[in-house]
């Protein structure tokens, strides 16, 4: 299951140094609900290799502002504390899987 990331636990999660995938979403966002199940599948498939989590943009202003998130869904791919890729808008599992795989190289 994807980790629930919040303003409160974000620093602890990013400080592990593990590759990180963050899905910025909201309950009312249709495209967010479309990619939600894909994010959950990836969280299971990459468990132990990549931290995959979700941030509710309505409740976590600090992290949303830090990364300048303006559209949702936005998925950030973070390696060594730096954003190395991002996906804005709904997409398919193959696209997200390729981006996760790139984090592991």
C-alpha positions in Angstrom: 0.0 0.0 0.0 1.2 3.5 -0.8 2.5 5.4 2.2 0.5 8.4 3.3 2.9 11.4 3.2 2.2 14.5 5.1 3.9 17.8 6.0 4.7 16.2 9.3 6.4 13.1 8.1 7.9 14.3 4.8 11.4 15.1 6.1 11.7 11.8 7.8 10.7 10.0 4.6 13.0 11.9 2.2 16.0 11.7 4.6 16.1 7.8 4.2 17.9 8.3 0.9 15.7 5.7 -0.8 14.3 6.6 -4.2 10.9 8.2 -3.6 7.8 8.5 -5.8 5.2 11.0 -4.6 1.6 11.2 -6.0 0.1 14.6 -5.4 -3.7 14.1 -5.4 -7.0 15.2 -4.0 -10.2 13.3 -3.2 -12.3 15.5 -5.7 -9.9 15.0 -8.6 -11.1 12.5 -11.3 -7.8 11.9 -13.0 -6.2 11.3 -9.5 -8.7 8.6 -8.9 -7.7 7.0 -12.3 -4.0 6.7 -11.4 -4.6 5.9 -7.7 -4.9 2.1 -8.3 -1.7 2.2 -10.4 0.2 3.9 -7.7 -1.0 1.3 -5.2 0.1 -1.5 -7.6 3.6 0.1 -8.0 3.9 0.4 -4.2 3.4 -3.3 -3.8 5.7 -4.3 -6.8 8.5 -2.0 -5.6 8.2 -2.6 -1.9 11.6 -2.5 -0.3 13.2 -0.9 -3.3 11.4 2.4 -3.8 9.3 4.4 -1.3 5.9 5.2 -3.0 3.5 7.5 -1.3 0.6 9.9 -1.8 0.2 13.5 -0.6 -3.3 15.0 -0.3 -2.8 18.5 -1.7 -5.8 19.9 0.3 -4.1 19.1 3.7 -0.4 19.5 3.1 0.5 23.0 2.0 4.2 22.9 2.9 5.2 20.0 0.7 2.9 21.2 -2.1 4.4 24.7 -2.0 8.0 23.4 -1.7 7.6 21.5 -5.0 5.5 24.1 -6.8 2.6 21.7 -7.5 0.0 23.5 -9.6 -1.8 20.7 -11.3 -2.9 17.3 -10.1 -2.3 14.6 -10.4 1.4 15.2 -10.4 3.8 12.4 -9.7 7.4 13.3 -8.6 10.3 10.9 -8.9 13.0 11.8 -6.4 16.5 10.3 -6.1 19.2 11.5 -3.6 16.8 14.2 -2.5 16.4 15.7 -6.0 13.5 15.6 -8.4 14.8 13.7 -11.4 11.5 13.3 -13.3 7.8 14.1 -13.1 4.5 13.2 -14.6 1.7 15.7 -14.7 -1.8 14.4 -15.5 -3.1 10.9 -15.7 -1.1 8.3 -17.6 -0.8 4.6 -18.0 1.0 2.0 -15.8 3.7 1.4 -18.4 4.8 5.1 -18.4 4.9 5.2 -14.6 6.8 1.9 -14.4 9.4 3.1 -16.8 10.0 6.2 -14.6 10.2 4.1 -11.5 12.7 1.7 -13.2 14.8 4.8 -14.2 15.1 5.7 -10.5 16.7 2.3 -9.8 19.6 2.8 -12.3 
